[in-house]
Amino acid sequence: MTQVKPPIPLIDLDAQYRALQPRIEARLQKVLLEGRFILGPEVAELEESLARFTGARHAISVANGTDALKIALMAEGVGPGDAVFVPAFSFIATAEVVADIGAAPVFVDIGEGTFNIDPDRLRERVEDVAAEGRLRPRAVIPVDLFGRPADYGAIAGIAEDHGLFLLADAAQSFGGAVGNQRVGSLAPVTTTSFYPSKSLACYGDGGCIFTDDGDRAEVMRCLARHGFGADGYSAERVGLNSRLDTLQAAILLAKLEVFEEELAARGRAAGWYEAELRDVVAAPAITPDIASAWSVYTILVERRDAVRTALLDAGIATAIYYTAPIHLHPAYAGYGDGPGSCPVAERASERALALPMHAYLDEETVGRVCQAVKAAVA
Ligand SMILES: *Cc1c(COP(=O)(O)O)cnc(C)c1O
């Protein structure tokens, strides 16, 4: 009789909870006993810890990563008539916030191999929109897809040439770095998310905004707290209610204690995958000097559905990020130029397959996944 092997989940929140249970529960219990569930002391403590971790001067915690993007755009005064350049291949929220505040998302294709916005295509699109004159080029939101920081050096040059506000959507890359500069300090304003599957995650919704600019930080904090000024009573702006719960801050503080080790473990898992798979499928590039947070490990395969089914039969969970690029979603088609306008993103959406990735993977498990991938693509 063959031995039945346990199924391999895509991410393993269970293993993490078992490893961190005493510290998470001690943190939660303190909040429950103190009863300060909204903007309790853990929220300020977390903001300080996150600022220290990233090297950014200010960290403003908010309710989720989508609000973080929206608040950053509101603080910049982006609105109707403005073009905001976004990668065509991302989670929908990157474009959603742009449309939500009345501006127009302009889709830019991604680079081969990085899954991130292609700086050459970005420059072309900005020049096209400027020449056309219908919309004002106003902002660019690079996304650090699957954990890998975008090419901020090139993008900052384009932003400067065209007077664009540069906002980094680092929802998937918290913990990543370029050289010795961490995500959070790679752009004038950076946002992240603590949704349960992200690299640093709480047990619900959460997000944060990072900047070195003190005036801008004050405006964003004001917007996130109903537009109230420093006195907490007088509404100085039309804002929104976007706070990180104290209980979620407590969970994040507990997880932050082991976060560096978790990042290292994800990096090791990515290395095992790459060694086994690089000659078999299109595996994500590992680039010296660019440290991915490896929140997702995505390969590109032909006959994806068949590969996915074969992995499922072997007890291996996979996911597809993303089944369609944003410009081909019905709600966003009107902002884009239809099929064929972002070919690299469109091809990626047909081939992308995310394999199990988390900090509690061992080499044997990664080996099992790689064997199954090799058998399926053979
Ligand atoms: C998850 C995610 C968001 C949104 O974060 P939420 O906390 O779920 O609102 C935005 N952008 C990208 C690229 C994401 O992956």
The ligand as a MOL file (V3000), in Angstrom:
LIG
                    3D

  0  0  0     0  0            999 V3000
M  V30 BEGIN CTAB
M  V30 COUNTS 15 15 0 0 0
M  V30 BEGIN ATOM
M  V30 1 C -4.0450 43.0310 -1.4110 0
M  V30 2 C -3.7450 44.1140 -2.3440 0
M  V30 3 C -4.3220 45.3960 -2.2270 0
M  V30 4 C -5.4460 45.7090 -1.2850 0
M  V30 5 O -5.2330 45.4070 0.0310 0
M  V30 6 P -6.4880 45.1370 0.9920 0
M  V30 7 O -5.8840 45.1840 2.3570 0
M  V30 8 O -7.0440 43.8010 0.6390 0
M  V30 9 O -7.4670 46.2340 0.7770 0
M  V30 10 C -3.9040 46.3950 -3.0880 0
M  V30 11 N -2.9810 46.1620 -4.0270 0
M  V30 12 C -2.4220 44.9450 -4.1890 0
M  V30 13 C -1.3850 44.7680 -5.2450 0
M  V30 14 C -2.7980 43.8800 -3.3730 0
M  V30 15 O -2.2500 42.6740 -3.5620 0
M  V30 END ATOM
M  V30 BEGIN BOND
M  V30 1 1 1 2
M  V30 2 1 2 3
M  V30 3 2 2 14
M  V30 4 1 3 4
M  V30 5 2 3 10
M  V30 6 1 4 5
M  V30 7 1 5 6
M  V30 8 2 6 7
M  V30 9 1 6 8
M  V30 10 1 6 9
M  V30 11 1 10 11
M  V30 12 2 11 12
M  V30 13 1 12 13
M  V30 14 1 12 14
M  V30 15 1 14 15
M  V30 END BOND
M  V30 END CTAB
M  END
